[in-house]
Amino acid sequence: MQTVTANEAKQNFGQVIDKALQGPVSITKHGRPSVVITSDAEYKELIDLKRKLLQAELREGFGSLDRGEVSPRTAEQIAEDVLKRHLNQ
């Protein structure tokens, strides 16, 4: 991922957009990562993945409830498991 400062992004926004069409561009502010600019297609893919992961997590949670199971796992652990399963499909 390419990285540019906020000042560079402001001065060369058209070039940053062109770079973002090739891959995500990280914008730093005061030396720290602040935002990422990405293409519309990449953004839509990320939103779709997030939706699919949430749906899978909900199905798992409701399935556990239907089976009368109670899991001590945290939401983060469940999300990790769902992500691993999704990426291995």
N, C-alpha and C positions, 0 to 999 in steps of 0.2 A: 504494500500500500504506500502510495506516495504521501508525503507530508509537506505542507506549506504553512507559513505563519499567517495569521489573520490579516496582517498588513499586506503580505504578498497576494493573498486571495483578493483583497479589496482592490489592489492596483491592477491585478491581472485576472479579473473574474472570468472573462471569456475563455482564457487559457485553462483555468481551473475547471470550467464546465467541460471543455474538450477532454481534459485528463479524466474527469469523473465518468465520461462515457466509455472510457477504456477500463476503468476500475475505480474502486473507492479512493477518495482523497481525504486524508485527515488534516483538519485545520487546527493549529495550535494557537493558544492565546496565553501570553506571558510564559511561554515555554512548556505549557501543559496541554495535552490533548483536550479539545473543546467540542468539536463537532466533526461529523463525517459527511461528505457530499458524495452521493452516488447517483447512478443513472435511475431513471424512472423504472426501467425493467428490473433492475436489481432490487430496488425498493419494493416493488410489487412481489417479487419472489420472497423477500424476507417477511413481508406481511403475510403471505400465503403460508409460509413455513410456520410462523408464529400461530396462525389460526389452526393449522393442522395439529401442532403440538398441544395447543389448548384443548382442542376437541378430543385428542387421544387421552390427555390427562383427565378430562371430565368423564370419558367413557370408563377409564380405569377406576376413578373414584366412585362413580355410581355402581359399577360392577361390584366393588368391594362392599358397598352399602347393601346391595341386593343380596349378596352372599352372607351378610352379617359379619363381615370381617372388619376389624379395626386395626389400622396400621400405625405403628409409632413413628413412621418415617415423616420427615419434614417435607414441606412443599418443594424445597430445593432438591431434595433427594429424589422425589417423584419426578420432577422436571428433568433431572439428569437421566433417569432411567428411560423416560419417554423419548428424550432426544437421542439417546444411544440406540433405542429400538428403531426410531424413525430413520436415522442415518444408516443403519445396517440393512434396511429393506432393499 
